[in-house]
């Protein structure tokens, strides 16, 4: 497997799009969280810390910072998703997937390497989120603590879910433009629109059980919590959301392996 990963690394190490998207993702996580952190400080300065605390709480102080950074960073997961899509669709564009099979790779080895790349990007995303937490946490005055550290684990599950569905779309559609368009359409519009429609028709929170939506629901809106609770349906239990997210993740992986095993090269 190490040899296969080395070959895979050789394919992308000079691929500018990979480095640009990865750089934008890492930079974006720092900039987005710092921007919201600065706005939070400004609001507390202008409104008075005591008044602002009643409304906003302490989103960038321990322990809430684990939740806040994980939530905000989730908005940028489309970038590593684009990396997965472009890497997968490039295999079909340049026929390198066929060449790998001719050179002796099994189909399972080929798609297994792609799944490992999805895992690697999810790990990178989580590590960067951890660094952002430690950085912004050091700028505050609250003592370090691991309370609510679980939110970083939820973010990892969310990242892995996004990577997996991006890989599935790239494999199914084989064309970067079409796969990216459908990926954006689902994560930006359809996911929330369908969830809202289901919630409205059933007068429940069943929309949270949609693919990716269940992982998103593990990281609820971290600001103005009292107001958010008053206007939003309460999410399902965390354990239920984790189980549903893991089941979807397993289905994505099963579909990716099954489709490539049976597809015409």
Number of C-alpha atoms within 10 A of each C-alpha: 10 8 8 15 17 10 13 16 13 11 13 13 10 10 12 10 14 18 14 12 17 19 13 15 20 19 12 16 25 20 14 16 22 17 12 16 20 13 12 18 15 13 15 16 12 10 11 11 16 11 13 18 16 12 13 18 19 20 20 25 22 24 19 19 25 28 25 25 29 29 24 18 23 19 15 18 23 21 21 25 28 25 23 27 28 23 22 24 24 17 18 17 13 10 12 13 20 16 13 17 14 10 9 9 15 13 17 13 17 21 23 18 17 20 20 12 21 25 18 14 22 25 17 17 25 23 14 18 26 16 13 23 24 15 13 18 20 14 12 14 9 13 10 13 14 9 12 14 17 12 20 22 15 24 28 24 23 29 29 28 30 29 29 29 25 28 29 24 23 30 24 17 15 19 18 21 14 12 23 20 10 17 22 16 12 16 17 13 11 14 18 16 13 15 18 18 13 17 16 13 11 11 11 15 17 19 23 25 20 18 21 23 20 26 29 25 23 26 22 15 16 19 15 16 14 12 11 14 12 9 8 10 13 13 20 16 10 15 10 14 21 18 13 20 27 18 13 21 23 14 14 21 20 12 17 23 20 13 15 17 15 9 10 7 11
